Amino acid sequence: MGSPHNISGSASQLFFQNKDSAEYSALSIIAESLAHPQRALLSAFVKHAVDREVASQFFIDEVSGQGKVAVSQFLADWICLLEKVRPVVCTDLEQSLRRNIWQRDGGRCCVSKVGNEQQHDGSLLLAYILSPSFFCGRNIADNSKLYRIFAAFIGESQLQNLQSLMGHDSLSPSRDQSGQLVLLSSHVFEHFRNGRISFKRARNTNISIL
């Protein structure tokens, strides 16, 4: 069996004393099966999960007894999910709603607070935190492989909250999507899209955006 010590920042020294934990077992399987950088990428599924033990046990159940091929397939599914949860720029919003969001956010990036008086010069982007089509495809349908991976990562209740927030009619022209849109500077958007920054759950809310 591989050692989680080979995965940078995988756990504390206290964790390494508990070799019976699902987390230790999951990271050991990953360390044995994959080389860097794939190893680090898949270990993030365990390390950054809302409940690391739940995510670890899910991973173990999915790959147990199937060898490195199953681990590689799980990695491919994880990468596919990561590609789907990237933010996207909104380019087809009607002008009245665009103005409302601009005014709501004060013409400033919600993260850096950089502002601009011009709405159309490209320095500020209207972005969906999660594509409105996220739950529309078969790949992320209830109980699909990607759905179950996402549920193990952020928690079933949080995924249901997110699904309820977006709704199955999220692509309907009559649906108000302003709550899913934020103003971001082009610089911040690129960092966010590539995973260098992330949003955390705000206090006093049940909504979590990853």
Secondary structure, 3 states (H helix, E strand, C coil): CCCHHHCCCCCCHHHHCCCCCHHHHHHHHHHHHCCCCHHHHHHHHHHCCCCHHHHHHHHHHHHCCCHHHHHHHHHHHHHHHHHHCCCEECCCCCHHHHHHHHHHCCCECCCCCCECCCCCCCCEEEEECCCCCCCCCHHHCCCCHHHHHHHHHHCHHHHHHHHHHHCCCCCCCCCCCHHHEEEEEHHHHHHHHCCCCCCCCCCCCCCCCC
